Amino acid sequence: MITREDCEDLDRKDPLAHLRERFELPEGVIYLDGNSLGPPLRGVRERVNQVLDEWSQDLIAGWWDREWVDLPLRVGRRLEAILGAEAGSVICTDSTSVNLYKAVGAACILVEGDILTDRGNFPTCLYVLESVAARWGRQLLVVDPEQLEDAIHPGIGVVAATQVDYRSGRRHLLEAITRRAHLHQALMVWDLSHSAGVMEIGLGAEEVDLAVGCGYKYLNGGPGAPAYIYVSPRWQDRISNPIQGWFGHARPFDFSPQFVPASGIERMRVGTPDVISMAALERSLQIWEEVDLAAIRAKSESLVGLFIDLVAQELSGRVEVLTPLDPARRGSQVSLVLDEAGRLISDLAEVGVIADFRTPNVARFGLAPFYITHTDVFEAVAAISKLV
Ligand SMILES: Cc1ncc(COP(=O)(O)O)c(C=O)c1O
């Protein structure tokens, strides 16, 4: 029997407990939706105000004097540490949807063959892949998530998958799938939107080819925060960005009518960076400098394991746990299946537990390790138990 005292005890021993204070969260709210939109960190407000001051004082000169023009690379440096990526391999730019188009399109320019993905992928990814397949005359093969690895065979040119499923929290084995893609000469493109920041990823060590991901979920960059794209140093000089824009040009300020791609990761840029949002994301990423990813993942596993154990204790037979029970196969969320999932999520909001609903019957609980406590998990499951 797990008690509230047991959870309080886990919180006392939590090496990340002091980080909760760094977030601006409303009193009395248990926020289990940081996998949709992370909350603001203290310091972001000041950073955004600073950029507004720079803008009003320096006007156009801010691009150089305040180094706004370098923000995409500076944020990229911070993301490299979080993603386990090589120096100079990540740039902050565009949205995830646009970056996915660029990444998979660039892969299609490099290699022949069909595009493979799975049905668990986020809808925007499926839509983007469909448009890439049509543009480059490839077939898009969509299989069940469990079949993705085995479906990689000769004839597949690009495998595009999301590491952690937004709906169920199921985690693909990045290492094994990337290895199999390479065995068949396919390029591997990962969407890291639901994994970046809460687990070790090791893009460099696993020899991933390309990756993309969101800035506004566990990375807490703010609503509509810019996204990022990773290109392995192996490909950087051979890759073409299918959206040629002036910021991806070798010398954008020559205003030349001929496109000449920038060297390295900068060729994946397209247009003018969104400075205010990017500055907010830059400030938000600072917190990762203080903690290592293994400790973050350990806390995440502890919260997810506790949530699932409490569901078994309090809600047995009343809900189904959709999230895999094996810690190696899941991210930092728990998803429950029940007929009245939509009503449950609205009722939970009334008592200060914020989570979300995914059609038709999934209640989704994001467990962000920086600001969620074991006691929060206890309270949340107790609230669910009263309402189901
Ligand atoms: C896996 C995944 N990819 C992409 C997106 C959306 O990207 P965008 O920022 O382009 O809307 C989401 C949004 O939730 C997502 O879950």
The ligand as a Gaussian input file, in Angstrom:
#p B3LYP/6-31G(d) Opt

LIG

0 1
 C        5.547000      14.650000     -32.174000
 C        5.115000      16.016000     -32.573000
 N        5.663000      16.591000     -33.651000
 C        5.286000      17.834000     -34.038000
 C        4.335000      18.537000     -33.330000
 C        3.812000      19.883000     -33.755000
 O        4.717000      20.697000     -34.259000
 P        4.420000      22.226000     -34.604000
 O        5.159000      23.000000     -33.566000
 O        4.917000      22.407000     -35.962000
 O        2.970000      22.496000     -34.463000
 C        3.770000      17.983000     -32.202000
 C        2.780000      18.769000     -31.422000
 O        2.261000      18.393000     -30.430000
 C        4.161000      16.690000     -31.815000
 O        3.608000      16.097000     -30.755000

